Amino acid sequence: MDLVLDAADRNILTPYVYPTGWPEDEPCRQLLSLFVITNLGALTLYLLFGTLSYYFIFDHELKKHPQFLENQVRREITYALRSLPWISVPTVALFFAEVRGYSKLYDNIEDSPYGWPGVFLSMLSFLFFTDMGIYWIHRGLHHKLFYKRFHKPHHLWKIATPFASHAFHPVDGFMQSLPYHIYPFLFPLHKVTYLGLYIFVNVWTISIHDGDYRVPRPLRHIINGSAHHTDHHLYFDYNYGQYFTLWDKIGGSYKSPTAFEGKGPHDYLRKLREK
């Protein structure tokens, strides 16, 4: 995040916003800047990619499904916009720790003991580490002690749209993002790679709510796509994973998507039309 902060300081904040005598590395200034940048970035990713997905990928026929709520899209967006600033508070604290040099993020490929192979390896390990972390956190949020208080709001959307992707209770939203933030404090990671992965995970979160169930046939039971996550919203106790089905299979919570078996939401709508 210091790359984004440095660019914002250099091009906007120092010349146009903050008083001349306020040092760029002063902690209060960094916290304030990170709060603004984090919220603007989250809103941009959510609204930009959510809107593109909603208009160009999401099948609007799904809005005719009996479990699609009245005014659902507006409600999803409203809930997300209310939650994102609260989610950003603990997120900013972790970004601040990164900026102050407490993480294992590095600037140059030469700083990695493994060079370019290390960069590619870190991308894979990031995906598998965060997939594992999110699986167990997500599954834990379904426990009766936490579900009604924190996770149930996200399950209001049985037939989700891309805008449901960030419509979480703030505690739920932050907890499920925590593996992304923990990783660079445990393992070396190139700063640009981390920024790219951070954007990717937000886009992926939107994609598994987009109602587009197409996955290459050989990967249908490996990649946790929209079909898997739709069944999670519909049937509650299955498919907690984020990118892969590995941990659902290990944890006994894997369910073959109904959309792959002719029993999904589109099939239900087709049967309604036939009647």
Disulfide bonds with the S-S distance in Angstrom:
none
